[in-house]
Amino acid sequence: MTDAPVPDIVLGEIHAEAERLGREVVAAGVPLRLMGGLAIWLTSPSVREGPFARPYRDMDFAGDKKGVSRIKQFFSDEGYVPEKLFNALHGATRLNFWAPDGRWTVDVVLDELSMSHKLDLRGRTSGTGPTIDLADLLLTKLQIWEINRKDLGDALCLLADHPLAEHDADAIDLRRIREVLGSDWGFCHTVERNLGLVAGLWREQPVHGVPFAVDAQVAALLDAIESSPKSARWKARARVGERMRWYETPEEVRH
């Protein structure tokens, strides 16, 4: 962490701070939106209590590379401290900041999230809400090949709290899901496998009192993926199948 002086700002807990920063980026028109666990905490009440409640130790955002100077200025104005070495080395794709009191970090990915697969987020960080949209949030979780219970639980709660629909800003947008997965067989294959794991987790630990049964949501989503148009590239890669590895590991992404 840098030793540079920071404004005398007293922060609340990380949940309240994520909510505050989410409001501020929208009000300021900064091309920056929350993603990750705290974005799901803000949008999906079922993750706040019960079997999938958990602590949060950092904050994740997606930003538009064209607005990087505004993003840096935004965090500076809020008292956040840039991780100078990290930003110098990785600033073309990611930025990192410390909270003014050092209790957590903020990680910003620019234009795309690159983990097991690549999710293009260009033009998708200026919506009316504080987070990237629900379909993108779901895809950020389901694209992880070596997925853990935490990420499965986040995906489960998204599906438990929100409908699947088209032309509805408050729903998980099926058009976006089809668009992303219909052009990338590997991404599609990982998502389909992980949806099966989400359904299995729901059978083991259902969340009571939620609007939607997750096993039915998973079945509907799999049907939508199966029936969606596929690109020529998707079809060619499907013929190869698992004979060639279709995902990247965290170590490969970092390097």
FIKOLZA-1660 file (N, C-alpha, C; in steps of 0.1 Angstrom, whole numbers, plus 5000, padded with zeros to 4 digits):
% residues 255
   i   px   py   pz ch aa at
   1 5008 4988 5000  A  M  N
   1 5000 5000 5000  A  M CA
   1 5009 5012 5000  A  M  C
   2 5005 5023 4993  A  T  N
   2 5012 5035 4992  A  T CA
   2 5011 5043 5005  A  T  C
   3 5022 5051 5007  A  D  N
   3 5022 5059 5019  A  D CA
   3 5017 5073 5017  A  D  C
   4 5011 5076 5005  A  A  N
   4 5006 5089 5001  A  A CA
   4 4995 5093 5011  A  A  C
   5 4994 5106 5014  A  P  N
   5 4983 5110 5023  A  P CA
   5 4969 5109 5016  A  P  C
   6 4959 5106 5024  A  V  N
   6 4946 5105 5018  A  V CA
   6 4936 5114 5026  A  V  C
   7 4925 5117 5019  A  P  N
   7 4915 5125 5026  A  P CA
   7 4910 5118 5039  A  P  C
   8 4906 5126 5049  A  D  N
   8 4901 5121 5061  A  D CA
   8 4886 5116 5060  A  D  C
   9 4884 5104 5055  A  I  N
   9 4871 5099 5052  A  I CA
   9 4869 5087 5061  A  I  C
  10 4857 5087 5068  A  V  N
  10 4853 5076 5076  A  V CA
  10 4844 5067 5069  A  V  C
  11 4847 5055 5067  A  L  N
  11 4839 5045 5059  A  L CA
  11 4831 5036 5068  A  L  C
  12 4819 5033 5063  A  G  N
  12 4811 5023 5070  A  G CA
  12 4816 5009 5067  A  G  C
  13 4807 4999 5068  A  E  N
  13 4811 4985 5065  A  E CA
  13 4811 4984 5049  A  E  C
  14 4817 4974 5044  A  I  N
  14 4820 4972 5030  A  I CA
  14 4807 4972 5022  A  I  C
  15 4796 4966 5028  A  H  N
  15 4783 4965 5021  A  H CA
  15 4778 4979 5018  A  H  C
  16 4778 4988 5029  A  A  N
  16 4773 5001 5028  A  A CA
  16 4782 5009 5018  A  A  C
  17 4795 5007 5019  A  E  N
  17 4804 5014 5010  A  E CA
  17 4802 5010 4995  A  E  C
  18 4799 4998 4993  A  A  N
  18 4797 4994 4979  A  A CA
  18 4784 5000 4974  A  A  C
  19 4774 5001 4982  A  E  N
  19 4761 5007 4979  A  E CA
  19 4763 5022 4976  A  E  C
  20 4771 5028 4985  A  R  N
  20 4774 5043 4983  A  R CA
  20 4782 5045 4970  A  R  C
  21 4792 5038 4968  A  L  N
  21 4800 5040 4955  A  L CA
  21 4792 5037 4943  A  L  C
  22 4783 5027 4944  A  G  N
  22 4774 5024 4933  A  G CA
  22 4765 5035 4929  A  G  C
  23 4760 5042 4939  A  R  N
  23 4751 5054 4937  A  R CA
  23 4760 5065 4931  A  R  C
  24 4772 5067 4936  A  E  N
  24 4780 5078 4932  A  E CA
  24 4784 5077 4917  A  E  C
  25 4788 5065 4913  A  V  N
  25 4792 5063 4899  A  V CA
  25 4781 5066 4889  A  V  C
  26 4769 5062 4893  A  V  N
  26 4757 5065 4884  A  V CA
  26 4755 5080 4884  A  V  C
  27 4755 5087 4896  A  A  N
  27 4752 5101 4896  A  A CA
  27 4763 5109 4889  A  A  C
  28 4775 5104 4889  A  A  N
  28 4786 5111 4883  A  A CA
  28 4788 5108 4868  A  A  C
  29 4780 5098 4863  A  G  N
  29 4781 5094 4849  A  G CA
  29 4795 5088 4846  A  G  C
  30 4801 5081 4855  A  V  N
  30 4814 5075 4853  A  V CA
  30 4811 5061 4847  A  V  C
  31 4818 5057 4836  A  P  N
  31 4816 5044 4830  A  P CA
  31 4822 5032 4838  A  P  C
  32 4816 5030 4849  A  L  N
  32 4821 5021 4859  A  L CA
  32 4809 5015 4867  A  L  C
  33 4809 5001 4868  A  R  N
  33 4798 4995 4876  A  R CA
  33 4803 4983 4884  A  R  C
  34 4796 4981 4895  A  L  N
  34 4800 4970 4904  A  L CA
  34 4798 4957 4897  A  L  C
  35 4806 4947 4901  A  M  N
  35 4804 4933 4897  A  M CA
  35 4809 4925 4909  A  M  C
  36 4809 4912 4907  A  G  N
  36 4814 4903 4918  A  G CA
  36 4804 4901 4929  A  G  C
  37 4808 4896 4940  A  G  N
  37 4800 4892 4951  A  G CA
  37 4791 4904 4957  A  G  C
  38 4797 4916 4958  A  L  N
  38 4790 4927 4964  A  L CA
  38 4779 4932 4954  A  L  C
  39 4781 4930 4941  A  A  N
  39 4771 4934 4932  A  A CA
  39 4759 4924 4933  A  A  C
  40 4762 4912 4936  A  I  N
  40 4751 4902 4938  A  I CA
  40 4744 4905 4951  A  I  C
  41 4752 4909 4961  A  W  N
  41 4746 4912 4974  A  W CA
  41 4736 4924 4973  A  W  C
  42 4740 4934 4964  A  L  N
  42 4731 4945 4962  A  L CA
  42 4718 4942 4955  A  L  C
  43 4719 4932 4945  A  T  N
  43 4708 4929 4936  A  T CA
  43 4699 4917 4941  A  T  C
  44 4705 4909 4949  A  S  N
  44 4698 4896 4952  A  S CA
  44 4697 4894 4967  A  S  C
  45 4686 4897 4973  A  P  N
  45 4684 4896 4988  A  P CA
  45 4687 4883 4994  A  P  C
  46 4684 4872 4986  A  S  N
  46 4686 4858 4992  A  S CA
  46 4700 4855 4995  A  S  C
  47 4710 4863 4990  A  V  N
  47 4724 4860 4994  A  V CA
  47 4728 4866 5007  A  V  C
  48 4719 4874 5013  A  R  N
  48 4723 4881 5025  A  R CA
  48 4721 4873 5038  A  R  C
  49 4712 4863 5037  A  E  N
  49 4710 4855 5049  A  E CA
  49 4709 4840 5044  A  E  C
  50 4709 4831 5053  A  G  N
  50 4708 4817 5049  A  G CA
  50 4721 4810 5045  A  G  C
  51 4720 4799 5038  A  P  N
  51 4732 4791 5035  A  P CA
  51 4742 4797 5027  A  P  C
  52 4739 4808 5019  A  F  N
  52 4749 4814 5010  A  F CA
  52 4754 4828 5014  A  F  C
  53 4750 4832 5026  A  A  N
  53 4755 4844 5032  A  A CA
  53 4770 4842 5035  A  A  C
  54 4778 4853 5033  A  R  N
  54 4793 4852 5035  A  R CA
  54 4799 4865 5037  A  R  C
  55 4811 4866 5042  A  P  N
  55 4818 4879 5044  A  P CA
  55 4824 4883 5030  A  P  C
  56 4826 4896 5029  A  Y  N
  56 4832 4902 5017  A  Y CA
  56 4844 4910 5021  A  Y  C
  57 4855 4907 5014  A  R  N
  57 4868 4914 5018  A  R CA
  57 4874 4923 5008  A  R  C
  58 4867 4924 4996  A  D  N
  58 4872 4934 4986  A  D CA
  58 4860 4937 4977  A  D  C
  59 4862 4946 4968  A  M  N
  59 4852 4951 4959  A  M CA
  59 4857 4950 4945  A  M  C
  60 4848 4947 4936  A  D  N
  60 4851 4945 4921  A  D CA
  60 4842 4954 4913  A  D  C
  61 4849 4960 4903  A  F  N
  61 4842 4969 4894  A  F CA
  61 4846 4965 4879  A  F  C
  62 4837 4968 4870  A  A  N
  62 4841 4968 4856  A  A CA
  62 4840 4982 4850  A  A  C
  63 4850 4985 4842  A  G  N
  63 4850 4999 4837  A  G CA
  63 4853 4999 4822  A  G  C
  64 4850 5010 4816  A  D  N
  64 4853 5013 4802  A  D CA
  64 4867 5019 4800  A  D  C
  65 4875 5012 4793  A  K  N
  65 4889 5017 4791  A  K CA
  65 4890 5031 4786  A  K  C
  66 4880 5035 4777  A  K  N
  66 4880 5049 4772  A  K CA
  66 4878 5059 4783  A  K  C
  67 4872 5055 4794  A  G  N
  67 4869 5064 4805  A  G CA
  67 4879 5062 4817  A  G  C
  68 4891 5057 4814  A  V  N
  68 4900 5053 4825  A  V CA
  68 4904 5065 4833  A  V  C
  69 4906 5077 4827  A  S  N
  69 4910 5089 4834  A  S CA
  69 4899 5093 4844  A  S  C
  70 4887 5092 4840  A  R  N
  70 4875 5095 4848  A  R CA
  70 4874 5085 4860  A  R  C
  71 4877 5073 4857  A  I  N
  71 4877 5062 4867  A  I CA
  71 4887 5065 4878  A  I  C
  72 4899 5068 4874  A  K  N
  72 4910 5071 4883  A  K CA
  72 4906 5084 4891  A  K  C
  73 4901 5094 4885  A  Q  N
  73 4897 5106 4892  A  Q CA
  73 4886 5103 4902  A  Q  C
  74 4876 5095 4898  A  F  N
  74 4865 5092 4907  A  F CA
  74 4870 5086 4920  A  F  C
  75 4879 5076 4919  A  F  N
  75 4884 5069 4931  A  F CA
  75 4893 5079 4939  A  F  C
  76 4900 5087 4932  A  S  N
  76 4908 5097 4940  A  S CA
  76 4899 5107 4947  A  S  C
  77 4888 5111 4941  A  D  N
  77 4879 5120 4948  A  D CA
  77 4872 5114 4960  A  D  C
  78 4871 5101 4959  A  E  N
  78 4865 5093 4970  A  E CA
  78 4875 5089 4981  A  E  C
  79 4887 5093 4979  A  G  N
  79 4897 5090 4989  A  G CA
  79 4904 5077 4988  A  G  C
  80 4902 5070 4977  A  Y  N
  80 4908 5057 4975  A  Y CA
  80 4923 5059 4969  A  Y  C
  81 4931 5050 4973  A  V  N
  81 4946 5052 4970  A  V CA
  81 4950 5042 4960  A  V  C
  82 4956 5047 4949  A  P  N
  82 4960 5038 4938  A  P CA
  82 4972 5029 4942  A  P  C
  83 4971 5017 4938  A  E  N
  83 4983 5008 4940  A  E CA
  83 4992 5011 4928  A  E  C
  84 5002 5019 4930  A  K  N
  84 5009 5025 4919  A  K CA
  84 5017 5015 4910  A  K  C
  85 5024 5006 4917  A  L  N
  85 5032 4996 4909  A  L CA
  85 5022 4987 4901  A  L  C
  86 5012 4982 4907  A  F  N
  86 5003 4973 4900  A  F CA
  86 4997 4981 4888  A  F  C
  87 4992 4993 4891  A  N  N
  87 4986 5000 4880  A  N CA
  87 4995 5004 4869  A  N  C
  88 5008 5006 4872  A  A  N
  88 5018 5008 4861  A  A CA
  88 5020 4996 4853  A  A  C
  89 5020 4984 4859  A  L  N
  89 5022 4972 4852  A  L CA
  89 5010 4967 4844  A  L  C
  90 4998 4969 4850  A  H  N
  90 4986 4962 4845  A  H CA
  90 4976 4972 4840  A  H  C
  91 4979 4985 4840  A  G  N
  91 4968 4995 4838  A  G CA
  91 4961 4995 4825  A  G  C
  92 4966 4987 4815  A  A  N
  92 4959 4986 4803  A  A CA
  92 4947 4978 4804  A  A  C
  93 4947 4969 4814  A  T  N
  93 4935 4960 4816  A  T CA
  93 4929 4960 4830  A  T  C
  94 4937 4964 4840  A  R  N
  94 4932 4964 4854  A  R CA
  94 4937 4975 4862  A  R  C
  95 4930 4979 4872  A  L  N
  95 4934 4989 4881  A  L CA
  95 4931 4984 4895  A  L  C
  96 4939 4989 4905  A  N  N
  96 4937 4985 4919  A  N CA
  96 4939 4997 4928  A  N  C
  97 4930 4997 4938  A  F  N
  97 4930 5008 4948  A  F CA
  97 4928 5003 4962  A  F  C
  98 4933 5010 4971  A  W  N
  98 4931 5007 4985  A  W CA
  98 4920 5017 4991  A  W  C
  99 4911 5011 5000  A  A  N
  99 4902 5020 5007  A  A CA
  99 4910 5030 5015  A  A  C
 100 4904 5042 5018  A  P  N
 100 4912 5052 5025  A  P CA
 100 4917 5047 5039  A  P  C
 101 4910 5038 5045  A  D  N
 101 4914 5033 5058  A  D CA
 101 4921 5020 5057  A  D  C
 102 4924 5015 5045  A  G  N
 102 4931 5003 5042  A  G CA
 102 4924 4990 5045  A  G  C
 103 4911 4990 5048  A  R  N
 103 4904 4978 5052  A  R CA
 103 4901 4969 5040  A  R  C
 104 4901 4974 5028  A  W  N
 104 4898 4965 5016  A  W CA
 104 4904 4971 5004  A  W  C
 105 4905 4963 4994  A  T  N
 105 4909 4968 4981  A  T CA
 105 4898 4968 4971  A  T  C
 106 4900 4976 4960  A  V  N
 106 4890 4977 4949  A  V CA
 106 4898 4972 4936  A  V  C
 107 4893 4963 4929  A  D  N
 107 4898 4958 4917  A  D CA
 107 4889 4962 4905  A  D  C
 108 4895 4968 4895  A  V  N
 108 4887 4973 4883  A  V CA
 108 4892 4966 4871  A  V  C
 109 4884 4959 4864  A  V  N
 109 4888 4953 4851  A  V CA
 109 4883 4963 4840  A  V  C
 110 4891 4964 4830  A  L  N
 110 4887 4973 4819  A  L CA
 110 4883 4966 4806  A  L  C
 111 4871 4968 4802  A  D  N
 111 4866 4963 4789  A  D CA
 111 4862 4948 4789  A  D  C
 112 4870 4940 4796  A  E  N
 112 4866 4926 4796  A  E CA
 112 4871 4919 4809  A  E  C
 113 4863 4909 4813  A  L  N
 113 4867 4900 4824  A  L CA
 113 4873 4888 4818  A  L  C
 114 4886 4885 4821  A  S  N
 114 4893 4874 4815  A  S CA
 114 4897 4864 4827  A  S  C
 115 4889 4853 4827  A  M  N
 115 4892 4843 4837  A  M CA
 115 4893 4829 4830  A  M  C
 116 4884 4820 4833  A  S  N
 116 4884 4808 4825  A  S CA
 116 4880 4810 4810  A  S  C
 117 4872 4821 4808  A  H  N
 117 4868 4825 4795  A  H CA
 117 4868 4841 4795  A  H  C
 118 4866 4847 4784  A  K  N
 118 4866 4861 4782  A  K CA
 118 4852 4866 4780  A  K  C
 119 4848 4875 4789  A  L  N
 119 4835 4882 4788  A  L CA
 119 4837 4896 4784  A  L  C
 120 4833 4900 4772  A  D  N
 120 4834 4913 4767  A  D CA
 120 4824 4923 4774  A  D  C
 121 4829 4933 4780  A  L  N
 121 4820 4942 4788  A  L CA
 121 4820 4956 4782  A  L  C
 122 4826 4957 4770  A  R  N
 122 4827 4971 4764  A  R CA
 122 4812 4976 4761  A  R  C
 123 4810 4988 4765  A  G  N
 123 4797 4994 4763  A  G CA
 123 4786 4990 4773  A  G  C
 124 4790 4982 4784  A  R  N
 124 4781 4977 4793  A  R CA
 124 4783 4981 4807  A  R  C
 125 4790 4993 4809  A  T  N
 125 4793 4998 4822  A  T CA
 125 4787 5012 4824  A  T  C
 126 4777 5015 4817  A  S  N
 126 4770 5028 4819  A  S CA
 126 4755 5027 4820  A  S  C
 127 4750 5016 4826  A  G  N
 127 4736 5014 4828  A  G CA
 127 4730 5024 4838  A  G  C
 128 4717 5022 4841  A  T  N
 128 4710 5031 4850  A  T CA
 128 4712 5026 4865  A  T  C
 129 4717 5013 4866  A  G  N
 129 4718 5008 4880  A  G CA
 129 4733 5008 4884  A  G  C
 130 4736 5005 4897  A  P  N
 130 4749 5006 4902  A  P CA
 130 4758 4994 4898  A  P  C
 131 4752 4983 4892  A  T  N
 131 4760 4971 4889  A  T CA
 131 4759 4969 4874  A  T  C
 132 4768 4960 4869  A  I  N
 132 4766 4955 4855  A  I CA
 132 4753 4947 4855  A  I  C
 133 4747 4945 4843  A  D  N
 133 4734 4939 4844  A  D CA
 133 4734 4925 4848  A  D  C
 134 4722 4920 4851  A  L  N
 134 4721 4907 4858  A  L CA
 134 4726 4895 4849  A  L  C
 135 4724 4896 4836  A  A  N
 135 4729 4885 4828  A  A CA
 135 4744 4885 4828  A  A  C
 136 4751 4897 4828  A  D  N
 136 4765 4897 4829  A  D CA
 136 4770 4892 4842  A  D  C
 137 4763 4896 4853  A  L  N
 137 4767 4891 4866  A  L CA
 137 4766 4876 4867  A  L  C
 138 4756 4870 4861  A  L  N
 138 4755 4856 4861  A  L CA
 138 4766 4849 4853  A  L  C
 139 4769 4855 4841  A  L  N
 139 4780 4850 4833  A  L CA
 139 4793 4851 4840  A  L  C
 140 4796 4861 4847  A  T  N
 140 4809 4863 4854  A  T CA
 140 4811 4851 4864  A  T  C
 141 4800 4846 4870  A  K  N
 141 4801 4835 4879  A  K CA
 141 4802 4821 4872  A  K  C
 142 4793 4819 4862  A  L  N
 142 4792 4806 4856  A  L CA
 142 4804 4803 4846  A  L  C
 143 4812 4813 4843  A  Q  N
 143 4823 4811 4834  A  Q CA
 143 4835 4805 4840  A  Q  C
 144 4835 4802 4853  A  I  N
 144 4846 4797 4861  A  I CA
 144 4846 4782 4860  A  I  C
 145 4856 4776 4854  A  W  N
 145 4857 4762 4852  A  W CA
 145 4859 4755 4866  A  W  C
 146 4869 4760 4874  A  E  N
 146 4872 4754 4887  A  E CA
 146 4863 4762 4897  A  E  C
 147 4850 4761 4896  A  I  N
 147 4841 4769 4904  A  I CA
 147 4840 4763 4918  A  I  C
 148 4838 4772 4927  A  N  N
 148 4837 4768 4941  A  N CA
 148 4823 4771 4946  A  N  C
 149 4820 4767 4959  A  R  N
 149 4807 4768 4964  A  R CA
 149 4803 4783 4965  A  R  C
 150 4812 4792 4968  A  K  N
 150 4809 4806 4969  A  K CA
 150 4803 4811 4956  A  K  C
 151 4809 4808 4945  A  D  N
 151 4805 4813 4932  A  D CA
 151 4792 4806 4928  A  D  C
 152 4791 4793 4931  A  L  N
 152 4778 4786 4928  A  L CA
 152 4767 4792 4936  A  L  C
 153 4769 4795 4949  A  G  N
 153 4759 4801 4957  A  G CA
 153 4755 4815 4952  A  G  C
 154 4764 4823 4947  A  D  N
 154 4761 4836 4941  A  D CA
 154 4752 4834 4929  A  D  C
 155 4756 4825 4920  A  A  N
 155 4748 4822 4908  A  A CA
 155 4734 4817 4912  A  A  C
 156 4733 4808 4922  A  L  N
 156 4720 4803 4927  A  L CA
 156 4711 4814 4932  A  L  C
 157 4717 4823 4939  A  C  N
 157 4708 4834 4945  A  C CA
 157 4704 4843 4934  A  C  C
 158 4712 4846 4924  A  L  N
 158 4707 4854 4913  A  L CA
 158 4695 4848 4906  A  L  C
 159 4696 4835 4904  A  L  N
 159 4685 4828 4897  A  L CA
 159 4673 4826 4906  A  L  C
 160 4675 4826 4919  A  A  N
 160 4664 4825 4929  A  A CA
 160 4656 4838 4930  A  A  C
 161 4662 4849 4927  A  D  N
 161 4656 4862 4930  A  D CA
 161 4651 4870 4917  A  D  C
 162 4655 4865 4905  A  H  N
 162 4652 4873 4893  A  H CA
 162 4647 4864 4882  A  H  C
 163 4637 4869 4875  A  P  N
 163 4631 4862 4863  A  P CA
 163 4641 4861 4852  A  P  C
 164 4639 4851 4843  A  L  N
 164 4645 4851 4830  A  L CA
 164 4636 4857 4820  A  L  C
 165 4640 4867 4812  A  A  N
 165 4631 4874 4803  A  A CA
 165 4639 4881 4793  A  A  C
 166 4632 4887 4783  A  E  N
 166 4638 4896 4773  A  E CA
 166 4632 4909 4774  A  E  C
 167 4639 4920 4771  A  H  N
 167 4634 4933 4770  A  H CA
 167 4629 4938 4784  A  H  C
 168 4636 4934 4795  A  D  N
 168 4632 4937 4808  A  D CA
 168 4645 4940 4816  A  D  C
 169 4647 4952 4820  A  A  N
 169 4660 4956 4827  A  A CA
 169 4661 4950 4841  A  A  C
 170 4650 4945 4846  A  D  N
 170 4650 4939 4860  A  D CA
 170 4651 4924 4859  A  D  C
 171 4653 4919 4848  A  A  N
 171 4654 4904 4846  A  A CA
 171 4668 4900 4841  A  A  C
 172 4670 4887 4842  A  I  N
 172 4682 4881 4836  A  I CA
 172 4680 4880 4821  A  I  C
 173 4687 4888 4813  A  D  N
 173 4684 4890 4799  A  D CA
 173 4688 4878 4790  A  D  C
 174 4678 4870 4786  A  L  N
 174 4682 4859 4778  A  L CA
 174 4689 4862 4765  A  L  C
 175 4686 4874 4759  A  R  N
 175 4692 4878 4747  A  R CA
 175 4708 4879 4749  A  R  C
 176 4712 4884 4760  A  R  N
 176 4726 4886 4763  A  R CA
 176 4732 4872 4765  A  R  C
 177 4725 4863 4772  A  I  N
 177 4731 4850 4774  A  I CA
 177 4733 4842 4761  A  I  C
 178 4723 4843 4752  A  R  N
 178 4723 4836 4739  A  R CA
 178 4735 4842 4731  A  R  C
 179 4736 4856 4731  A  E  N
 179 4746 4862 4723  A  E CA
 179 4760 4858 4727  A  E  C
 180 4763 4858 4739  A  V  N
 180 4776 4854 4744  A  V CA
 180 4779 4839 4742  A  V  C
 181 4770 4831 4745  A  L  N
 181 4773 4816 4745  A  L CA
 181 4771 4811 4731  A  L  C
 182 4763 4817 4723  A  G  N
 182 4761 4812 4709  A  G CA
 182 4773 4815 4700  A  G  C
 183 4783 4822 4705  A  S  N
 183 4795 4825 4696  A  S CA
 183 4807 4818 4702  A  S  C
 184 4806 4811 4713  A  D  N
 184 4818 4806 4720  A  D CA
 184 4815 4793 4726  A  D  C
 185 4819 4782 4720  A  W  N
 185 4815 4768 4724  A  W CA
 185 4821 4766 4738  A  W  C
 186 4833 4769 4740  A  G  N
 186 4840 4767 4753  A  G CA
 186 4833 4773 4765  A  G  C
 187 4830 4786 4763  A  F  N
 187 4822 4793 4773  A  F CA
 187 4809 4787 4776  A  F  C
 188 4802 4783 4765  A  C  N
 188 4789 4777 4766  A  C CA
 188 4790 4763 4773  A  C  C
 189 4800 4755 4770  A  H  N
 189 4802 4742 4776  A  H CA
 189 4804 4744 4791  A  H  C
 190 4812 4753 4795  A  T  N
 190 4815 4756 4809  A  T CA
 190 4802 4760 4816  A  T  C
 191 4795 4769 4810  A  V  N
 191 4782 4774 4817  A  V CA
 191 4772 4763 4818  A  V  C
 192 4770 4755 4808  A  E  N
 192 4761 4744 4809  A  E CA
 192 4765 4734 4820  A  E  C
 193 4778 4731 4821  A  R  N
 193 4782 4722 4832  A  R CA
 193 4779 4729 4846  A  R  C
 194 4782 4742 4847  A  N  N
 194 4781 4748 4860  A  N CA
 194 4766 4750 4864  A  N  C
 195 4757 4752 4854  A  L  N
 195 4743 4752 4857  A  L CA
 195 4738 4739 4863  A  L  C
 196 4744 4728 4858  A  G  N
 196 4740 4715 4864  A  G CA
 196 4745 4715 4879  A  G  C
 197 4756 4721 4882  A  L  N
 197 4761 4721 4896  A  L CA
 197 4752 4730 4904  A  L  C
 198 4748 4741 4898  A  V  N
 198 4739 4750 4906  A  V CA
 198 4726 4743 4909  A  V  C
 199 4720 4736 4900  A  A  N
 199 4708 4728 4902  A  A CA
 199 4710 4718 4913  A  A  C
 200 4722 4711 4913  A  G  N
 200 4725 4701 4923  A  G CA
 200 4726 4708 4937  A  G  C
 201 4732 4720 4938  A  L  N
 201 4734 4727 4950  A  L CA
 201 4720 4731 4956  A  L  C
 202 4711 4735 4947  A  W  N
 202 4697 4739 4951  A  W CA
 202 4690 4727 4957  A  W  C
 203 4692 4715 4951  A  R  N
 203 4685 4703 4957  A  R CA
 203 4691 4700 4970  A  R  C
 204 4704 4702 4973  A  E  N
 204 4710 4700 4986  A  E CA
 204 4706 4711 4996  A  E  C
 205 4706 4723 4992  A  Q  N
 205 4704 4734 5001  A  Q CA
 205 4694 4745 4994  A  Q  C
 206 4682 4741 4993  A  P  N
 206 4672 4751 4988  A  P CA
 206 4671 4763 4997  A  P  C
 207 4668 4775 4991  A  V  N
 207 4666 4787 4998  A  V CA
 207 4651 4789 4998  A  V  C
 208 4645 4790 5010  A  H  N
 208 4631 4791 5012  A  H CA
 208 4626 4806 5011  A  H  C
 209 4614 4807 5005  A  G  N
 209 4608 4821 5005  A  G CA
 209 4613 4829 4993  A  G  C
 210 4619 4824 4983  A  V  N
 210 4624 4831 4972  A  V CA
 210 4614 4831 4961  A  V  C
 211 4615 4841 4952  A  P  N
 211 4605 4841 4941  A  P CA
 211 4605 4830 4931  A  P  C
 212 4617 4824 4929  A  F  N
 212 4618 4814 4918  A  F CA
 212 4625 4801 4923  A  F  C
 213 4620 4790 4918  A  A  N
 213 4626 4777 4921  A  A CA
 213 4638 4776 4911  A  A  C
 214 4650 4774 4917  A  V  N
 214 4662 4774 4909  A  V CA
 214 4663 4763 4899  A  V  C
 215 4658 4751 4903  A  D  N
 215 4659 4740 4894  A  D CA
 215 4651 4743 4881  A  D  C
 216 4639 4749 4883  A  A  N
 216 4631 4753 4871  A  A CA
 216 4638 4764 4863  A  A  C
 217 4645 4773 4870  A  Q  N
 217 4652 4784 4863  A  Q CA
 217 4664 4778 4855  A  Q  C
 218 4671 4769 4861  A  V  N
 218 4682 4762 4854  A  V CA
 218 4677 4755 4841  A  V  C
 219 4666 4748 4842  A  A  N
 219 4661 4740 4831  A  A CA
 219 4656 4750 4820  A  A  C
 220 4650 4761 4823  A  A  N
 220 4646 4771 4813  A  A CA
 220 4658 4777 4807  A  A  C
 221 4668 4780 4814  A  L  N
 221 4680 4786 4809  A  L CA
 221 4687 4777 4800  A  L  C
 222 4689 4764 4804  A  L  N
 222 4695 4754 4795  A  L CA
 222 4687 4752 4782  A  L  C
 223 4674 4752 4783  A  D  N
 223 4666 4752 4770  A  D CA
 223 4668 4764 4761  A  D  C
 224 4669 4776 4767  A  A  N
 224 4672 4788 4759  A  A CA
 224 4686 4787 4753  A  A  C
 225 4696 4782 4760  A  I  N
 225 4709 4781 4754  A  I CA
 225 4709 4771 4743  A  I  C
 226 4703 4759 4745  A  E  N
 226 4703 4749 4735  A  E CA
 226 4696 4753 4722  A  E  C
 227 4685 4761 4723  A  S  N
 227 4678 4765 4712  A  S CA
 227 4683 4777 4705  A  S  C
 228 4693 4784 4710  A  S  N
 228 4698 4796 4705  A  S CA
 228 4706 4794 4692  A  S  C
 229 4707 4803 4683  A  P  N
 229 4715 4802 4671  A  P CA
 229 4730 4801 4675  A  P  C
 230 4737 4793 4668  A  K  N
 230 4752 4791 4670  A  K CA
 230 4760 4796 4658  A  K  C
 231 4771 4802 4661  A  S  N
 231 4780 4807 4650  A  S CA
 231 4787 4796 4644  A  S  C
 232 4793 4798 4632  A  A  N
 232 4801 4788 4625  A  A CA
 232 4813 4785 4634  A  A  C
 233 4819 4794 4641  A  R  N
 233 4830 4792 4649  A  R CA
 233 4826 4783 4661  A  R  C
 234 4814 4785 4667  A  W  N
 234 4809 4776 4677  A  W CA
 234 4808 4762 4673  A  W  C
 235 4802 4760 4661  A  K  N
 235 4800 4747 4656  A  K CA
 235 4813 4740 4652  A  K  C
 236 4823 4747 4647  A  A  N
 236 4836 4741 4644  A  A CA
 236 4842 4736 4657  A  A  C
 237 4842 4745 4667  A  R  N
 237 4848 4741 4680  A  R CA
 237 4841 4730 4687  A  R  C
 238 4828 4729 4685  A  A  N
 238 4820 4718 4691  A  A CA
 238 4824 4705 4686  A  A  C
 239 4828 4704 4673  A  R  N
 239 4832 4692 4667  A  R CA
 239 4845 4686 4673  A  R  C
 240 4853 4695 4678  A  V  N
 240 4866 4691 4685  A  V CA
 240 4862 4687 4699  A  V  C
 241 4853 4694 4706  A  G  N
 241 4848 4690 4719  A  G CA
 241 4859 4690 4730  A  G  C
 242 4859 4681 4739  A  E  N
 242 4868 4681 4750  A  E CA
 242 4882 4675 4746  A  E  C
 243 4884 4671 4734  A  R  N
 243 4897 4666 4730  A  R CA
 243 4908 4677 4731  A  R  C
 244 4903 4690 4731  A  M  N
 244 4912 4701 4733  A  M CA
 244 4907 4709 4744  A  M  C
 245 4915 4714 4753  A  R  N
 245 4911 4721 4765  A  R CA
 245 4904 4734 4760  A  R  C
 246 4893 4738 4766  A  W  N
 246 4885 4749 4762  A  W CA
 246 4884 4760 4772  A  W  C
 247 4892 4760 4783  A  Y  N
 247 4892 4770 4793  A  Y CA
 247 4906 4773 4797  A  Y  C
 248 4908 4784 4804  A  E  N
 248 4921 4788 4809  A  E CA
 248 4921 4787 4824  A  E  C
 249 4933 4785 4830  A  T  N
 249 4934 4784 4844  A  T CA
 249 4938 4798 4850  A  T  C
 250 4935 4801 4863  A  P  N
 250 4939 4814 4868  A  P CA
 250 4953 4817 4867  A  P  C
 251 4962 4807 4867  A  E  N
 251 4977 4810 4866  A  E CA
 251 4980 4816 4852  A  E  C
 252 4973 4810 4842  A  E  N
 252 4975 4814 4828  A  E CA
 252 4970 4828 4826  A  E  C
 253 4959 4831 4832  A  V  N
 253 4953 4845 4831  A  V CA
 253 4962 4855 4837  A  V  C
 254 4967 4852 4849  A  R  N
 254 4976 4862 4856  A  R CA
 254 4988 4865 4848  A  R  C
 255 4993 4855 4841  A  H  N
 255 5006 4857 4833  A  H CA
 255 5003 4861 4819  A  H  C
% end
